[in-house]
Amino acid sequence: MAAEAWLSIIGIGEDGLEDCSESTRRLLAQARRVFGGPRHLALAGIEPERAEPWPVPFDIGPLLAWRGQPVVALVSGDPFWFGAGSVLARALPRQEWQAIPAPSTFAWAASALGWPLEEVRCLGLHAQPLRALWPHLGRGRRLLCLLRDEAALQAAVVLLREEGFGASTAWALQRLGGPRQRIERFSIRDGAPAGLQAPLALALDLHDGPEGLPACVGLPDALFEHDGQLTKAPMRALTLQALAPRPGQRLWDLGAGSGSISIEWCLAGGVAEAVERDAVRAERVQRNAERFGLTPRLRVWSSETLATLAQLPEPQAVFIGGGMDAALWHALRPRLPAGCRVVVNAVTTATQALLAQLHERHGGQLRQIVLAEAQPLGAQQGWVPWRPQWQWAWQASAFELGGDVT
């Protein structure tokens, strides 16, 4: 326990202070102010003159105004598993806060159902679009989902039925670990029970239904809405291999088309800025992002690339699938941090000539990718070639960025 900490982030369960340690009770008793949701404040029995409900929408500003004085923030269960602890920790030096966790809703749910938690996908959907559930659905999977309220539970069940999981089994779990605990098993086809209270979780045993998304890059083209402006699955797989997505990293997708590259980057755990000058296509990218439940991790810019670069936060990777020219390279290169990965695909001879020049001057990897598909040819099959594509992959270094931008 840090001696300098003025803020104590305390996880509280549905049994209130019953299972809290003596040191936790002492922190609550000594606090000048106790912040929390109305339910948490009531569970802890905080008197009105010290109780401070969180503002709506959530804002830690009032708490920070008490900086340096003994303050408690009450949160549900584990503060750092889809909890407010991460928001508070980002705002303060480490020595100014301490955390005392309680069992999470996930832990209570797994214990109630007898599920090995390490084999279950845990999702916090109380602060995300409900569609964020969709990429995780698949036959044979188990999921535990935190939900905002009963309306979100009913909407999730509708989504599951629409996606073909009606024969699978679910559990609605209310206020786990306390006297108001309620666990209801139901068939997704029949619908969820009514009258449930938050905090609320949904457990899914998807023993029947579609296989779900494959766990690899190069998703089927049919999953994306597009007008033909699409990096097709085989080329997309090669492009993502070159981009090397990593959790938490940011991609600039310049000339996004349908947004398929950005979407697969985000599915790998990253965030993306998708820039598309055609307004109709930009709207299509937005719809694709919403279908995959990736908003706001995928931000769409309906604007010209050159006019947008200065507004974009620093990237770890850049993809240009079309529209690469010398002017874009001149504008782009000063914005690239050392270590940034750049991948450019080219079909036209003019862009391919530019990539050859860039490769000769700056190095990197230059590939020519030739693909063909078997299609009917009379009574038999013949090969129909795709247009040959060039791909230049390059990683910015501090030395390179210090020279000319040509």
C-alpha positions as CSV (number, residue, x, y, z in Angstrom):
1,M,0.0,0.0,0.0
2,A,1.6,3.2,-1.2
3,A,2.3,5.7,1.7
4,E,1.8,8.7,-0.6
5,A,-1.5,7.5,-2.1
6,W,-4.4,9.9,-1.4
7,L,-6.9,8.0,-3.7
8,S,-8.1,4.5,-2.8
9,I,-9.9,2.6,-5.7
10,I,-12.0,0.0,-3.9
11,G,-13.9,-2.8,-5.6
12,I,-17.1,-3.6,-3.9
13,G,-19.5,-6.5,-4.4
14,E,-23.2,-7.0,-4.0
15,D,-22.7,-8.0,-0.3
16,G,-21.5,-4.5,0.5
17,L,-18.9,-4.3,3.3
18,E,-19.6,-7.8,4.6
19,D,-16.5,-9.3,3.0
20,C,-14.3,-6.2,3.1
21,S,-11.1,-6.3,5.2
22,E,-10.6,-4.2,8.2
23,S,-8.0,-2.0,6.3
24,T,-10.6,-1.4,3.6
25,R,-13.2,-0.4,6.1
26,R,-10.7,2.0,7.7
27,L,-10.0,3.7,4.3
28,L,-13.7,4.2,3.8
29,A,-14.1,5.6,7.3
30,Q,-11.2,8.0,6.9
31,A,-12.1,9.3,3.4
32,R,-13.1,13.0,3.2
33,R,-15.1,12.1,0.0
34,V,-16.4,8.8,-1.4
35,F,-17.2,8.7,-5.1
36,G,-19.2,6.0,-6.7
37,G,-22.5,5.1,-8.4
38,P,-25.6,5.5,-6.3
39,R,-25.8,1.6,-5.9
40,H,-22.2,1.4,-4.7
41,L,-22.6,4.3,-2.2
42,A,-25.7,2.6,-0.9
43,L,-24.0,-0.8,-0.6
44,A,-21.2,0.7,1.4
45,G,-23.6,2.7,3.6
46,I,-21.9,6.1,2.9
47,E,-23.6,8.9,4.7
48,P,-25.0,11.7,2.3
49,E,-22.5,14.4,3.5
50,R,-19.5,12.4,2.2
51,A,-21.2,10.6,-0.8
52,E,-20.5,11.9,-4.3
53,P,-22.3,10.1,-7.1
54,W,-20.4,10.0,-10.4
55,P,-21.5,12.7,-12.9
56,V,-23.5,11.6,-15.9
57,P,-21.8,11.4,-18.4
58,F,-18.9,9.9,-16.4
59,D,-16.3,12.4,-15.5
60,I,-13.4,12.2,-13.0
61,G,-13.0,16.0,-12.8
62,P,-14.9,16.4,-9.5
63,L,-12.8,13.6,-7.9
64,L,-9.5,15.2,-9.1
65,A,-10.6,18.5,-7.4
66,W,-10.0,16.7,-4.1
67,R,-6.5,15.8,-5.0
68,G,-4.2,15.4,-2.0
69,Q,-7.0,14.6,0.5
70,P,-8.1,11.1,1.5
71,V,-10.6,10.0,-1.2
72,V,-12.2,6.7,-2.1
73,A,-13.6,5.7,-5.5
74,L,-16.0,2.8,-5.2
75,V,-16.3,0.6,-8.3
76,S,-17.8,-2.8,-9.1
77,G,-15.6,-5.9,-8.4
78,D,-12.2,-5.7,-10.1
79,P,-11.4,-2.0,-10.9
80,F,-9.2,-3.0,-13.8
81,W,-11.4,-5.4,-15.6
82,F,-13.7,-3.2,-17.7
83,G,-13.8,-0.9,-14.7
84,A,-13.2,2.8,-13.8
85,G,-9.7,2.0,-12.4
86,S,-8.0,2.3,-15.7
87,V,-9.4,5.8,-16.3
88,L,-8.3,7.0,-12.9
89,A,-4.8,5.3,-13.2
90,R,-4.2,7.1,-16.5
91,A,-4.9,10.4,-14.9
92,L,-2.6,10.1,-11.9
93,P,1.0,9.2,-11.1
94,R,1.3,5.7,-9.8
95,Q,2.3,6.8,-6.3
96,E,-0.9,8.8,-5.8
97,W,-3.4,5.8,-5.9
98,Q,-3.9,2.3,-4.5
99,A,-6.4,-0.3,-5.5
100,I,-8.2,-3.0,-3.5
101,P,-10.0,-5.4,-5.9
102,A,-13.0,-7.6,-5.2
103,P,-14.1,-10.6,-7.3
104,S,-15.3,-9.5,-10.7
105,T,-18.6,-10.4,-12.3
106,F,-16.7,-12.7,-14.6
107,A,-15.3,-14.6,-11.6
108,W,-18.7,-14.9,-10.0
109,A,-20.3,-16.1,-13.3
110,A,-17.6,-18.7,-14.0
111,S,-17.9,-20.0,-10.5
112,A,-21.7,-20.2,-10.7
113,L,-21.6,-22.1,-14.1
114,G,-18.4,-24.2,-13.5
115,W,-16.7,-22.7,-16.5
116,P,-12.8,-22.5,-16.6
117,L,-12.4,-18.7,-17.0
118,E,-9.2,-19.1,-19.0
119,E,-11.3,-20.8,-21.8
120,V,-14.0,-18.2,-21.9
121,R,-14.1,-15.0,-23.9
122,C,-15.0,-12.1,-21.5
123,L,-16.5,-9.0,-23.1
124,G,-17.5,-5.6,-21.5
125,L,-20.4,-4.5,-23.6
126,H,-21.8,-2.0,-21.1
127,A,-19.8,0.8,-22.8
128,Q,-19.5,-0.6,-26.4
129,P,-21.8,-1.0,-29.3
130,L,-23.7,-4.3,-29.0
131,R,-22.4,-5.3,-32.5
132,A,-19.0,-5.7,-30.8
133,L,-20.3,-9.1,-29.8
134,W,-20.6,-10.3,-33.4
135,P,-17.0,-11.0,-34.3
136,H,-16.7,-13.3,-31.2
137,L,-19.7,-15.5,-32.1
138,G,-19.1,-19.0,-33.3
139,R,-20.2,-22.6,-32.7
140,G,-18.4,-24.2,-29.8
141,R,-17.5,-20.9,-28.0
142,R,-18.4,-19.7,-24.6
143,L,-18.7,-16.0,-23.8
144,L,-19.4,-13.9,-20.7
145,C,-20.7,-10.4,-21.5
146,L,-21.3,-7.5,-19.2
147,L,-24.4,-5.6,-20.2
148,R,-25.7,-2.1,-19.3
149,D,-29.3,-3.1,-18.5
150,E,-32.2,-5.4,-19.4
151,A,-32.9,-3.6,-22.7
152,A,-29.3,-4.4,-23.8
153,L,-29.9,-8.1,-22.8
154,Q,-33.0,-8.3,-24.9
155,A,-31.3,-6.7,-27.8
156,A,-28.3,-9.1,-27.5
157,V,-30.7,-12.1,-27.7
158,V,-32.3,-10.7,-30.8
159,L,-28.9,-10.3,-32.4
160,L,-28.0,-13.9,-31.5
161,R,-31.2,-15.2,-33.0
162,E,-30.7,-13.2,-36.2
163,E,-27.1,-14.6,-36.5
164,G,-28.4,-18.2,-36.3
165,F,-27.7,-19.1,-32.7
166,G,-31.3,-19.7,-31.6
167,A,-30.8,-23.3,-30.6
168,S,-27.9,-22.4,-28.2
169,T,-28.2,-21.9,-24.5
170,A,-27.7,-18.7,-22.4
171,W,-27.9,-17.6,-18.8
172,A,-29.0,-14.2,-17.5
173,L,-27.0,-13.3,-14.3
174,Q,-28.2,-10.5,-12.0
175,R,-26.3,-8.9,-9.2
176,L,-24.0,-11.9,-8.6
177,G,-22.5,-12.5,-5.2
178,G,-25.2,-10.8,-3.1
179,P,-28.7,-11.4,-1.6
180,R,-30.4,-10.2,-4.9
181,Q,-28.4,-12.7,-7.0
182,R,-30.6,-14.3,-9.8
183,I,-29.4,-16.8,-12.4
184,E,-31.9,-17.7,-15.2
185,R,-31.1,-20.3,-17.9
186,F,-32.9,-20.0,-21.2
187,S,-32.9,-20.9,-24.8
188,I,-31.9,-18.1,-27.1
189,R,-34.8,-19.0,-29.4
190,D,-37.3,-18.6,-26.6
191,G,-35.9,-15.3,-25.4
192,A,-34.5,-13.9,-22.1
193,P,-36.5,-13.7,-18.9
194,A,-37.9,-10.3,-17.8
195,G,-37.5,-8.1,-14.7
196,L,-33.7,-8.4,-14.4
197,Q,-31.6,-5.7,-12.7
198,A,-28.1,-4.3,-13.3
199,P,-25.3,-5.2,-12.8
200,L,-26.2,-7.8,-15.4
201,A,-24.2,-10.4,-17.3
202,L,-25.1,-12.7,-20.2
203,A,-23.4,-16.1,-20.4
204,L,-23.4,-17.9,-23.8
205,D,-22.8,-21.5,-24.6
206,L,-22.9,-21.5,-28.4
207,H,-23.2,-25.2,-28.9
208,D,-25.3,-24.7,-32.1
209,G,-25.0,-22.2,-34.9
210,P,-22.6,-20.9,-37.5
211,E,-18.8,-21.4,-37.2
212,G,-18.2,-17.7,-37.0
213,L,-15.3,-15.7,-38.4
214,P,-12.1,-17.5,-39.1
215,A,-9.2,-16.7,-36.9
216,C,-6.9,-15.5,-39.7
217,V,-6.4,-12.6,-42.0
218,G,-8.0,-12.5,-45.4
219,L,-11.7,-12.8,-44.5
220,P,-14.2,-13.7,-47.2
221,D,-15.0,-10.8,-49.5
222,A,-18.8,-11.4,-49.0
223,L,-18.5,-10.2,-45.4
224,F,-17.9,-6.6,-46.7
225,E,-20.3,-4.3,-48.4
226,H,-18.4,-2.9,-51.4
227,D,-18.8,-1.5,-55.0
228,G,-15.8,-3.5,-56.3
229,Q,-13.3,-1.1,-54.6
230,L,-12.1,-3.8,-52.3
231,T,-8.7,-5.4,-51.5
232,K,-9.7,-9.0,-52.2
233,A,-9.1,-11.7,-49.7
234,P,-5.8,-13.2,-51.0
235,M,-4.2,-9.8,-51.6
236,R,-5.6,-8.6,-48.3
237,A,-3.9,-11.4,-46.4
238,L,-0.6,-10.6,-48.0
239,T,-1.1,-6.9,-47.3
240,L,-1.9,-7.5,-43.6
241,Q,1.1,-9.8,-43.3
242,A,3.3,-6.9,-44.5
243,L,1.5,-4.4,-42.2
244,A,2.0,-6.7,-39.2
245,P,-0.9,-5.6,-37.0
246,R,-0.3,-5.5,-33.2
247,P,-2.8,-4.8,-30.4
248,G,-3.1,-1.1,-29.6
249,Q,-1.3,0.2,-32.7
250,R,-2.7,2.7,-35.1
251,L,-3.2,2.3,-38.8
252,W,-3.7,5.0,-41.4
253,D,-5.7,3.5,-44.3
254,L,-5.4,6.1,-47.0
255,G,-7.9,5.6,-49.8
256,A,-9.9,3.2,-47.7
257,G,-12.4,2.0,-50.4
258,S,-14.6,-0.5,-48.5
259,G,-12.5,-0.3,-45.3
260,S,-11.6,-4.0,-45.3
261,I,-8.0,-3.5,-44.4
262,S,-8.9,-1.2,-41.5
263,I,-11.5,-3.7,-40.3
264,E,-9.1,-6.6,-40.2
265,W,-6.5,-4.4,-38.6
266,C,-9.0,-3.5,-35.8
267,L,-10.1,-7.2,-35.4
268,A,-6.4,-7.9,-34.6
269,G,-6.6,-5.4,-31.7
270,G,-5.6,-2.2,-33.3
271,V,-7.3,1.1,-34.1
272,A,-7.5,2.8,-37.5
273,E,-8.0,6.1,-39.3
274,A,-9.7,5.3,-42.6
275,V,-9.5,8.2,-45.1
276,E,-11.8,8.1,-48.2
277,R,-12.4,11.1,-50.4
278,D,-15.6,9.6,-52.0
279,A,-18.5,10.4,-49.7
280,V,-20.5,7.4,-50.8
281,R,-17.6,5.0,-50.1
282,A,-16.9,6.7,-46.8
283,E,-20.4,6.0,-45.7
284,R,-19.9,2.4,-46.8
285,V,-16.8,2.1,-44.7
286,Q,-18.8,3.4,-41.7
287,R,-21.5,0.8,-42.3
288,N,-18.9,-2.0,-42.5
289,A,-17.3,-0.8,-39.3
290,E,-20.7,-0.8,-37.5
291,R,-21.5,-4.3,-38.8
292,F,-18.3,-5.6,-37.3
293,G,-18.9,-3.6,-34.0
294,L,-15.7,-1.6,-34.4
295,T,-16.9,1.9,-33.8
296,P,-15.3,4.0,-32.4
297,R,-12.0,2.1,-32.8
298,L,-12.3,2.6,-36.6
299,R,-12.7,6.3,-37.3
300,V,-13.8,7.3,-40.9
301,W,-12.7,10.5,-42.6
302,S,-14.7,11.6,-45.6
303,S,-12.1,13.9,-47.1
304,E,-9.1,14.3,-49.4
305,T,-6.0,12.5,-48.1
306,L,-3.6,15.5,-48.4
307,A,-6.0,17.8,-46.5
308,T,-6.4,15.2,-43.7
309,L,-2.9,14.1,-42.9
310,A,-2.2,17.0,-40.5
311,Q,-5.3,16.0,-38.4
312,L,-4.4,12.4,-37.9
313,P,-2.8,11.1,-34.7
314,E,0.6,9.4,-35.1
315,P,0.5,6.0,-36.8
316,Q,2.5,2.8,-36.4
317,A,1.6,1.7,-39.9
318,V,0.3,3.2,-43.1
319,F,-1.5,1.5,-46.0
320,I,-2.1,3.0,-49.4
321,G,-4.2,0.9,-51.6
322,G,-4.7,3.4,-54.4
323,G,-3.9,6.9,-55.3
324,M,-0.3,6.8,-54.4
325,D,1.8,9.5,-56.2
326,A,4.8,11.7,-55.6
327,A,2.7,14.5,-54.0
328,L,1.3,12.1,-51.4
329,W,4.7,10.7,-50.6
330,H,6.1,14.2,-50.1
331,A,3.3,15.1,-47.7
332,L,3.3,11.7,-45.9
333,R,7.0,11.2,-45.2
334,P,7.5,14.0,-42.7
335,R,4.6,12.7,-40.7
336,L,6.1,9.2,-40.2
337,P,7.7,8.4,-36.9
338,A,10.7,6.1,-36.8
339,G,9.6,2.5,-36.9
340,C,6.4,3.2,-38.8
341,R,5.6,0.5,-41.4
342,V,4.4,1.6,-44.8
343,V,2.7,-0.7,-47.3
344,V,1.7,0.5,-50.8
345,N,-0.2,-1.7,-53.3
346,A,-0.2,-0.6,-57.0
347,V,-2.0,-1.9,-60.1
348,T,-1.3,1.0,-62.6
349,T,2.1,1.2,-64.4
350,A,2.6,4.8,-63.3
351,T,2.3,3.9,-59.6
352,Q,4.4,0.8,-60.1
353,A,7.1,3.0,-61.7
354,L,7.0,5.3,-58.6
355,L,7.3,2.3,-56.3
356,A,10.4,1.1,-58.2
357,Q,12.0,4.5,-57.7
358,L,11.1,4.5,-54.0
359,H,12.5,1.0,-53.5
360,E,15.7,1.9,-55.3
361,R,16.2,5.0,-53.2
362,H,14.9,3.8,-49.8
363,G,15.1,0.1,-49.8
364,G,12.4,-2.0,-48.2
365,Q,10.7,-5.0,-49.9
366,L,9.3,-4.8,-53.4
367,R,7.1,-7.7,-54.6
368,Q,5.2,-8.5,-57.8
369,I,2.1,-10.5,-56.9
370,V,0.4,-12.5,-59.7
371,L,-2.7,-14.5,-58.9
372,A,-5.1,-16.5,-61.0
373,E,-8.5,-18.2,-60.5
374,A,-9.9,-21.3,-62.1
375,Q,-13.1,-20.5,-64.0
376,P,-15.3,-22.4,-66.4
377,L,-13.9,-22.6,-70.0
378,G,-16.3,-24.5,-72.1
379,A,-16.9,-27.8,-70.5
380,Q,-13.7,-27.6,-68.5
381,Q,-11.8,-25.1,-66.4
382,G,-9.2,-22.5,-67.3
383,W,-7.0,-20.0,-65.5
384,V,-8.2,-16.4,-65.4
385,P,-5.4,-14.1,-64.3
386,W,-5.8,-11.1,-62.0
387,R,-4.1,-7.9,-62.8
388,P,-0.5,-8.2,-61.5
389,Q,0.0,-6.1,-58.4
390,W,3.1,-4.6,-57.0
391,Q,3.6,-4.1,-53.3
392,W,6.2,-2.0,-51.6
393,A,6.8,-2.5,-47.9
394,W,9.1,-0.2,-46.1
395,Q,9.9,0.7,-42.4
396,A,10.9,4.3,-41.6
397,S,14.1,4.7,-39.7
398,A,15.4,7.8,-37.9
399,F,18.3,8.0,-40.4
400,E,16.0,7.9,-43.4
401,L,13.6,10.4,-42.0
402,G,16.4,12.9,-41.5
403,G,17.2,13.1,-45.2
404,D,15.4,14.4,-48.3
405,V,11.7,13.5,-48.7
406,T,12.1,12.6,-52.4
